[in-house]
Amino acid sequence: MSAAAVRLYGRIAQGEGAGEARGPEVEELLSWGLIGYDADRPDVLVALDPQEAVRRHAEDRLHAVAVEVQRMVELPKLSEELSLHFARGAWQSGRGAQFLGEPETVNARLQDVVASAQTEVLAAQPGGPRSRELMDIAVKRDAAALRRGVRYRTLYRDTVRDHEVTQEWARTMSMLGAAYRTLVSPFQRCIIIDRRHAFISDYVVDGSPAHAAWHVTDRAVVGFMTAVYDDTWHRAQPWHGEPRGGEQTSVDAGGVRTTRVQREILRDLAGGIQQHKTAARLGMGLRTLTRRIEELRKMWGAESLPQLAALWMVSPDRLVDDSAPTALRAAGADREAGAAA
């Protein structure tokens, strides 16, 4: 409250110049509820109880402050929500990624970038076999790129070796110069073009539609993704579209020595995964994991962990696909319960 309003209140309270009072000080006192007009003399101002007026004013101010505090508390959430819309909006030059929410948009952008590829296309497709429709669409586009010197590398899950259409696709494209490998362990979907563009699924929003994607152009991020892809590629097995054949018979229930958990441990060991991370992922203590690795080392007759990893990489057990709901996943199941103790 202004000093002039306080002085005016004093004069009105003492009955001095109440009738002549005008100006902003009167409005200020009225807004506080410190003065009012006399019921018998409507043109005369009278002073009201300051304690009651100040109490009401304080309550009003506290309520206003509470509302403002609540707004401030919600600002980070609002900022996050608006940022997602901003990132998913129109292309922002230099920001390095664009959200593509509709399947038509994803396909059109991907087709355009792949069609203009100059050096290489790297694809990681963990989703399973190709459909006949997808193969017919892609074969002309990819064959044209191969003819102009673009290198193609595609990574699949090991289960596609039993899929007839994907076998046909891999045989056809391998003869044109494309390279294929399969991996038993999981990996993430991505497509990298010329080490300048990458297309990945939406990991920003939980429950995002399966068709949603991000087009990443940040050179550092795409470079890192390429390095991860190369590392995964080197751990995978070459494939030219041939049926599994002899491999399939080598991993039947009678030929498997390891349990599912043991294979998980061996995959991480061969992949250079730190043991504390493996233990956490499998829900066991580090001592338990150490004991299980020692049991595996003795079972395989390995004198060191590198030797154990090498024996695993050339073993038929490595070909068991624990992600597939087949009878092979039950191989060693009876032993699993005892090993878990």
N, C-alpha and C positions, 0 to 999 in steps of 0.2 A: 504494500500500500504506500502511496506517495505521502510525503511529509505535509503537503498542502491539504490532502484529504484528512489526515490525522488532526490538523489544526482546525479544519472546518467542523469535524465531529465534536471537538472540544467546545466550540462556540455554540453549536446547536444544542449540545447537552446542557449548557448553562443558559440557554434561551437567548443567546446574543445573535441577532441577524439571521435567525432561522428563515424568516419569510423572504428575505432578499437573496438567499443563497442560490446561485446558478453555476453552470459550467461543468467541466469534466470531473471536478472533485465530487459534485453531487452524484453524478452517474456512478462513480467509483464506490461511494458509500452505499448507494442503493444496491449495486451488484453484490456487495458483501452482506447486505441485510442489516447494516448498522443504523440505518435511518429509515423513516417512513413518513407518510403524510398523516396529519392529525385527522381523525374521523369527523370531528366537529368543524374543523377548519381545513378544508382540502388544500389550501394554498400554503399551509404552514408545515414545515418539516420538524419532526421530533426524533430524538435519539432513542434507539432500541438497545436492549441488553447486549453488551459486547461479547460476553462469554458465550451466550447461546449462538450469536451470529458467527463468532470465530469458530465454534465447534462445528457448526454446519458447513462452514467454508472449508475447514480442515478435512471433514469427511468427504466433501466433493473432490478436494485435491488428492486425497489418498486414493479414492476410487480411480481418478484419472491416471495417477501414477501406476496403480496396479494394472490398468488396461495397457499402459505403455510398456510396462515391464513384460507383460505377457506377449505383446507384439515383438519385443526384442528377443525373447526366448525362442519365438517361432521363426526368427529371421534366418538362422542357419538352415533349417528345414526348407524354408521358402527358397533360399539361395540354391540349395541342392536341386530342388525340383525344377526351378527355372533354368539352371545350368544344363540339366538333361535335355530340356526342350531346345535350348540354344545350341547344344552340341549336335542335336538331331535335326536341326533346321537346315537352312540353306548353307551351301558350301562356304566355309570360312577360310579365306586364303591364308596359307602358312600355318594353319593349326594342326595339320598332319593327319586328321581322320574325319571321316564323314559317315554319319549313320544312315543306313539304307533300310527302311522299314518294310517295304513292300516287295514281294517276290519278283514282280515285273521289273522293278527298279534294280534289284540285285542282279538279275539275269542280264538285263541290258548293259549295265555298267561292266559286269564281268566279261561279257561277250566282246565289248568294245576294247577293253584293256588287253585281253588275251589275243584278240585279233591283231593288235598292234605290237605284240611282243617281238623283241629283236634278238634276245640271246637265250633265255631259258624260262620255263614254266615249271614250278615245283608245286606239287599237290599232295596233301595229306588227307585221305578220305577214310576215316574210321567208321563211317556209318553203315558199311556193309556192301553187298554186291551192287553192281550197276543194273539198272533196268534196260530192257531192249530199247525203250523210247529215248532214254538219255544217251545210250550208245549211238543210236542213229543220228541224234542231233550233234554230238560232239565229234564223231569220226571225221566228217568233212572239214570242220574248223581246225582240228588238231593236225590232220594230215597236211593241210595247206601250210600250217606253221612249221611243221617238220621239214617240208620241202624247201622252205626258204632259210633253213639252217637253225631253227630254234630247237634247243634241247628240252626234252620232256622227261621229268622224273615223277613218278606217282607212287605213293606209299599206301598200302591197304592193310587191313587186318588179315590174319592168316586164314580166316574162315572162307575168304573169297576163292581160295584154291579149289574148293568143291563146287563153285557156282559156274554153270555152263556158259552163261552169257558173258560173265566177266572173263572167263578163260578165253573165249573167242575174241573179246576186246583186246586183252593183253597180247594174244598171239598176233592179231592183225597189226596193232600199233608197234609191237616189238620189231616186226619185219620192216617197219618204216623208220626205226631208229629210236623209238621211245624206250625208256627203262622203267621197270617195275620191281618193287620189293614188297615183302609182307612181313608183318611183325605180330607176334603173339600178344605182347603186352599193350596196354592202352596208349593212345596218343591223341592230340587235339587236332581238330579240323582246321585247315588253312590252305590258301592258294597264294603263291608268291610269284610275281612276274617281274623279270629283269632286275630283281633285287631292289626295285623302286616302288612297287605296289604290292600290297598284301590284302587279302580278304579273309576276315575272321568272323566267327559267330559273335553275338552280343553277350559279353560278360559283364556289362555295366548294370543291367537291370535283371533281377531274378525273375524267372518265369517269362523271359522275353520269347516271342514266337520263334520257332525253329528256323524260319526262313529269313529272319532279320540278320543283318551283317554290318560290319564296319569296313569301309575302304580306307586303309591306312597308307599314308604316303610319307610319314616321318622317316627320314633316311636311317636314323639311329635305331628306331624301333624295328624297321624292316630288316636292317642288318642283323640285329639280335635274333629276330625270328628265323632268318636264314641259317644262322649258326646253330640254333636249336634243331632246325629241320635236318641239317647236315649230320648232326650228332645222332639223331634218330635213324636217319637213312643208313649210316654205317653200322648200326646195330641190327638192321633188318636183313632178311634173306632174299637174294635175287630170285625173280620169277619171270618166266617168259610165256605164261599162259598154259603150261603143261598141267594135266590133272595131278592131283596129289599122288596117286599111284602107290608106289612102294612106301612113301612116307606115311600114308594112312595106316598101313598094316604095322608099321614099326611103333605106333603109339597106341595100340589097342591095350585093353586093361591088363593083359598078361605081360606086356613089355615095359610098363611104366614102373619105375623104382620109387618115385617121389610122391608125396602128398601135395595137395593144392597149396597149403601154406609153405611147404618146403620149396615149391616152385616159385612162389612169390618172393621168398628170401633170395633164391638163386638169381632171379631176374634182376632184383635190385643190386645184388652183389656184382653181377656182370655189367650192370649199367653204371657202376661207380656211385651209387646212392649211399649217403652216409648212414651208418647203422642206427643212429638214434632216430633218424627219419623213418627208416624201415620199421623199427620197433613201434613208433607212434602210429604209423599207418595200419599196422597189423594188430594194434591193441595189446601189445605185450611189453614187458619190461626189458631193459637192455641186457640184464643178466640172462633172462630166458632166451633172448635172441642169440647171445654169445654161445650159450649151451647148444642151441639148435644148429648153429653154424659149425660148431665143433663136431656134432654128430654127423652132419653132412660131409665134413672133411674126412672123417674116418670111414664113412660108408663108401665114399668115392675113392678112397686111398690117396687123397691129395695131401701133399706135404706143406702147402701154403694156400692162402686165399686166392692169389692169382691163378694158381694151378687149378683150384676148385672151379673158378669162373671159366677157365679155358675148357675143362672137361664138360661143364654144363653146356657151353656153346656148341659143342659137337655131339651132344647126347640126343637120343630120340625123345627124352622127356621134354626138351625145349619145344617140341612141336605140339605139345598138348595145349589146346586153346581153352583156358579156364573161363573165358567169357561166354563160351557157347554152351547152351543148355542141352548137352549130349551125355550119353552114357559114359563117355571118356572122362567127364568131370568127376565121376564116382571112383575112378581109378585110385586105389590107395586109400579110399575113404575109411575102410576099417582100421587102417593104421593111423589115420588122422586123429582119431579120438585118443589113442594112446600117446601120440606125439604131443598132444595139447596139454597133457598133464604136467 
